[in-house]
Amino acid sequence: MAEPSSSTVDRAADRRTPRRRISAGKIAVYVVLILALIPVIFPIYYAFVGSVMPGGDLASSPPRIFPSGFHWSNVTGVFDSIPLGRQYLNSVVQAGIITIAQLITSIFAAYAFALMPMWGRRYVFGAFMATLMVPAESIIIPNYLHIGDWHLLSSSFGVVIGLVLPFLANMFGTFLLRQAFLQFPTELRDAATMDGCGHLRFLWRILVPLARPSIAAAGVYIFLTAWNQYFWPLLVTRSASQQTLQIGITQLRNAEVGDLGLVVAGAALSVIPTLLIVIFGQRYIVRGLTAGAVR
């Protein structure tokens, strides 16, 4: 019996395996997404490219999209103009302390609002949520007066305390983690209680590991918010060695008038930590923010 030729076998395989066709609607969706991505990516691209452009390229009209040459003097000029390393350290310390403190206070508060029975729990939670409607600008002056009355601004260590003290707790993290804790069945808490597990042990050994995506999302949001603070550090700090990175970038503009390359290089250096956090933590952000969306 004659064996079928290879061309016959290939045609039979093509009939059995349907070809995946991309519809016109899906192509249109990809085109729209790419067009929407351009205004998001372009500022980041231009910040890094502009940091190595000569001043003439930045000041040209229309501005150049691609550099005519790489001038690393902009980057080195940032280190010569401001104490960038010290200001980087100040920003990391400030944002790190605020992030850790807010996560701890948010975890405890969210556990109390979600799983601990108490009278009027919903009303107390509503009162706490109402604090989100208070503008931050309205409490800056009272906070500054309290920090000054406690004489915290007379030393470098006191300035660090003054930078983080008003931000050790925040309601947004509590709200986000409470919604995540509500997703867990009450039977889990009841079973832990029957096994002799107390509140603290159940919280840290069972609930916190299960809610890691939501905790990571809250941590990323808190860190980015603390990293980008400007007005409060501007009021509290007294010297360049005490200032955070956001204030140092504005000092570049004041110190080197007309040197756009120096300012753009400083902005590019300041965005690196937040960019890395968003890139590596985006899956936790999405999972954490959508954890309480469906019950």
C-alpha positions as CSV (number, residue, x, y, z in Angstrom):
1,M,0.0,0.0,0.0
2,A,1.4,3.4,-1.0
3,E,2.2,5.8,1.7
4,P,0.7,9.3,1.5
5,S,3.0,12.0,0.3
6,S,4.3,14.7,2.7
7,S,2.3,17.4,0.9
8,T,-0.9,15.4,1.5
9,V,-0.1,15.0,5.2
10,D,0.6,18.8,5.5
11,R,-2.7,19.7,3.9
12,A,-4.5,17.3,6.2
13,A,-2.8,18.8,9.2
14,D,-3.7,22.3,8.1
15,R,-7.4,21.3,7.9
16,R,-7.3,19.8,11.4
17,T,-5.5,22.8,12.9
18,P,-7.5,26.0,12.5
19,R,-5.5,29.1,11.8
20,R,-5.8,31.9,14.4
21,R,-7.0,35.0,12.7
22,I,-6.7,38.4,14.4
23,S,-10.0,40.3,13.9
24,A,-10.1,43.9,12.8
25,G,-11.6,44.8,16.2
26,K,-8.6,43.4,18.1
27,I,-6.2,45.2,15.8
28,A,-8.1,48.5,16.5
29,V,-7.8,47.9,20.3
30,Y,-4.1,47.4,20.0
31,V,-3.7,50.5,18.0
32,V,-5.7,52.5,20.5
33,L,-3.6,51.1,23.4
34,I,-0.3,52.0,21.6
35,L,-1.5,55.5,21.0
36,A,-2.6,55.8,24.6
37,L,0.8,54.5,25.7
38,I,2.8,57.2,23.8
39,P,1.8,60.2,26.1
40,V,2.6,58.0,29.2
41,I,6.0,56.8,28.0
42,F,7.2,60.0,26.3
43,P,7.9,62.1,29.4
44,I,10.0,59.3,30.9
45,Y,11.8,58.8,27.6
46,Y,12.5,62.5,27.2
47,A,13.7,62.8,30.8
48,F,16.4,60.3,30.3
49,V,17.3,61.3,26.8
50,G,17.2,65.0,27.7
51,S,19.6,64.4,30.6
52,V,22.4,63.7,28.1
53,M,21.4,66.3,25.5
54,P,23.3,69.5,25.1
55,G,21.6,72.7,26.1
56,G,21.1,73.7,22.4
57,D,19.0,70.6,21.7
58,L,16.7,71.2,24.7
59,A,16.2,74.9,23.9
60,S,15.7,74.4,20.1
61,S,12.3,75.1,18.6
62,P,10.8,72.6,17.8
63,P,12.6,70.5,20.5
64,R,14.7,67.6,19.3
65,I,13.3,64.2,20.0
66,F,16.7,62.4,19.5
67,P,20.0,63.8,20.9
68,S,22.7,65.0,18.5
69,G,25.3,63.7,21.0
70,F,25.7,62.3,24.5
71,H,26.9,64.9,27.0
72,W,27.4,63.3,30.4
73,S,28.3,66.7,31.9
74,N,24.7,67.3,32.8
75,V,24.7,64.2,35.1
76,T,28.0,65.0,36.7
77,G,26.9,68.7,37.1
78,V,24.0,67.6,39.3
79,F,26.4,66.0,41.7
80,D,28.6,69.1,41.7
81,S,25.6,71.5,42.3
82,I,23.8,69.8,45.1
83,P,24.6,67.1,47.7
84,L,22.7,64.5,45.7
85,G,23.8,61.5,47.6
86,R,22.8,62.9,51.0
87,Q,19.5,64.1,49.6
88,Y,18.9,60.6,48.1
89,L,19.5,59.1,51.6
90,N,17.2,61.6,53.2
91,S,14.4,60.8,50.8
92,V,14.9,57.0,51.2
93,V,14.9,57.3,55.0
94,Q,11.8,59.6,55.1
95,A,9.8,57.5,52.6
96,G,11.0,54.2,54.2
97,I,10.0,55.2,57.8
98,I,6.6,56.6,56.6
99,T,5.9,53.4,54.6
100,I,6.7,51.0,57.4
101,A,4.8,53.1,60.0
102,Q,1.7,53.5,57.9
103,L,1.7,49.8,57.0
104,I,1.9,48.8,60.7
105,T,-0.9,51.2,61.8
106,S,-3.0,50.3,58.8
107,I,-2.8,46.6,59.4
108,F,-3.8,46.9,63.0
109,A,-6.6,49.4,62.2
110,A,-7.9,47.4,59.3
111,Y,-8.0,44.2,61.4
112,A,-10.0,46.0,64.1
113,F,-12.5,47.4,61.6
114,A,-12.9,44.1,59.7
115,L,-12.8,41.3,62.1
116,M,-13.0,42.5,65.7
117,P,-16.6,42.8,67.0
118,M,-17.3,46.1,68.7
119,W,-20.3,48.4,69.0
120,G,-20.7,51.1,66.3
121,R,-17.8,49.7,64.2
122,R,-19.3,51.0,61.0
123,Y,-20.0,54.4,62.3
124,V,-16.4,54.7,63.7
125,F,-15.1,53.6,60.3
126,G,-17.2,56.2,58.6
127,A,-15.8,58.9,60.8
128,F,-12.3,57.7,60.0
129,M,-13.1,57.7,56.3
130,A,-14.3,61.3,56.6
131,T,-10.8,62.4,57.3
132,L,-9.9,61.7,53.7
133,M,-12.0,64.7,52.8
134,V,-9.9,67.0,54.9
135,P,-7.4,68.9,52.6
136,A,-3.8,68.3,53.5
137,E,-3.0,72.0,53.2
138,S,-5.4,72.8,56.0
139,I,-3.4,71.0,58.6
140,I,0.1,72.0,57.5
141,I,0.3,75.1,59.7
142,P,-1.0,73.4,62.9
143,N,1.5,70.5,62.3
144,Y,4.3,73.0,61.7
145,L,3.5,74.9,64.9
146,H,3.4,71.7,66.9
147,I,6.8,70.6,65.5
148,G,8.2,74.0,66.4
149,D,6.8,73.9,69.9
150,W,8.5,70.6,70.5
151,H,11.9,72.0,69.4
152,L,12.4,69.2,66.8
153,L,14.0,71.5,64.2
154,S,17.1,72.4,66.2
155,S,19.0,69.2,65.2
156,S,19.4,66.9,62.3
157,F,17.8,64.0,64.1
158,G,14.9,66.2,65.1
159,V,14.4,67.3,61.5
160,V,14.0,63.6,60.5
161,I,11.4,63.1,63.2
162,G,9.6,66.3,62.1
163,L,9.6,65.0,58.5
164,V,7.8,61.7,59.3
165,L,5.8,62.4,62.5
166,P,2.6,63.8,60.8
167,F,2.5,60.9,58.4
168,L,2.8,57.9,60.6
169,A,-0.8,56.9,60.0
170,N,-3.2,57.3,57.1
171,M,-6.7,56.3,56.3
172,F,-6.2,55.2,52.7
173,G,-4.1,52.2,53.7
174,T,-6.5,51.2,56.4
175,F,-9.4,51.3,53.9
176,L,-7.5,49.3,51.3
177,L,-6.4,46.6,53.8
178,R,-9.9,46.5,55.5
179,Q,-11.4,45.6,52.1
180,A,-8.8,42.9,51.6
181,F,-9.4,41.4,55.1
182,L,-13.2,41.3,54.5
183,Q,-12.6,38.8,51.7
184,F,-11.5,36.1,54.1
185,P,-14.3,34.0,55.6
186,T,-15.1,34.5,59.3
187,E,-14.9,30.7,59.6
188,L,-11.1,31.0,59.3
189,R,-11.0,33.3,62.4
190,D,-13.4,31.0,64.3
191,A,-11.3,27.9,63.5
192,A,-8.2,29.8,64.7
193,T,-9.9,30.8,67.9
194,M,-10.9,27.2,68.6
195,D,-7.3,26.2,68.2
196,G,-6.3,28.8,70.9
197,C,-5.0,31.3,68.4
198,G,-5.2,34.9,69.7
199,H,-5.7,38.1,67.8
200,L,-2.0,38.9,67.3
201,R,-1.0,35.4,66.3
202,F,-3.9,35.1,63.9
203,L,-3.1,38.5,62.4
204,W,0.7,38.0,61.8
205,R,0.8,34.2,61.2
206,I,-2.3,33.7,59.0
207,L,-4.0,36.9,57.8
208,V,-0.9,39.0,56.9
209,P,0.7,36.3,54.7
210,L,-2.6,35.7,52.9
211,A,-3.0,39.5,52.3
212,R,0.5,40.1,50.9
213,P,-0.7,41.4,47.5
214,S,-2.9,44.1,49.1
215,I,-0.2,45.0,51.7
216,A,2.4,45.3,48.9
217,A,0.0,47.5,46.9
218,A,-0.6,49.7,49.9
219,G,3.2,49.9,50.5
220,V,3.9,50.9,47.0
221,Y,1.3,53.7,47.1
222,I,2.5,55.0,50.4
223,F,6.1,55.0,49.4
224,L,5.4,56.9,46.1
225,T,3.3,59.4,48.0
226,A,6.0,60.0,50.6
227,W,8.8,60.1,48.0
228,N,7.1,62.9,46.1
229,Q,6.4,65.1,49.1
230,Y,7.6,68.7,48.5
231,F,5.9,71.3,50.6
232,W,6.2,69.8,54.0
233,P,10.0,69.0,53.6
234,L,10.5,72.5,52.3
235,L,9.0,73.9,55.5
236,V,10.8,71.6,57.9
237,T,14.3,71.4,56.5
238,R,16.9,74.2,57.1
239,S,20.0,73.3,55.0
240,A,20.8,71.5,51.8
241,S,22.1,68.5,53.8
242,Q,18.7,68.1,55.4
243,Q,16.6,68.5,52.3
244,T,15.0,65.7,50.3
245,L,15.6,65.0,46.7
246,Q,12.5,66.8,45.4
247,I,13.7,70.1,47.0
248,G,17.2,69.6,45.6
249,I,15.9,69.4,42.1
250,T,14.3,72.8,42.4
251,Q,17.5,74.2,43.8
252,L,19.1,73.1,40.5
253,R,16.8,75.4,38.6
254,N,17.6,78.3,41.0
255,A,21.3,77.7,41.0
256,E,21.9,77.3,37.3
257,V,19.5,79.6,35.5
258,G,19.0,78.6,31.9
259,D,20.8,75.3,32.2
260,L,17.9,73.0,31.2
261,G,20.1,70.0,30.9
262,L,21.0,70.1,34.6
263,V,17.4,70.3,35.6
264,V,16.3,67.4,33.3
265,A,19.2,65.3,34.5
266,G,18.2,65.9,38.1
267,A,14.6,64.9,37.3
268,A,15.8,61.7,35.6
269,L,17.9,60.7,38.6
270,S,15.0,61.3,41.0
271,V,12.5,59.2,39.1
272,I,14.7,56.1,39.0
273,P,13.5,54.6,42.4
274,T,9.9,55.2,41.7
275,L,10.1,53.8,38.2
276,L,11.8,50.6,39.5
277,I,9.1,50.2,42.2
278,V,6.3,50.6,39.7
279,I,7.9,48.2,37.2
280,F,8.5,45.4,39.6
281,G,5.5,46.0,41.9
282,Q,2.8,46.6,39.3
283,R,1.3,43.1,39.6
284,Y,0.9,43.6,43.3
285,I,-0.7,47.0,42.7
286,V,-3.3,45.5,40.4
287,R,-4.0,42.5,42.6
288,G,-4.2,44.6,45.7
289,L,-6.4,47.3,44.3
290,T,-8.8,44.7,42.8
291,A,-8.9,42.4,45.8
292,G,-12.0,44.0,47.3
293,A,-13.8,44.7,44.0
294,V,-15.6,41.3,43.8
295,R,-17.1,39.4,46.7
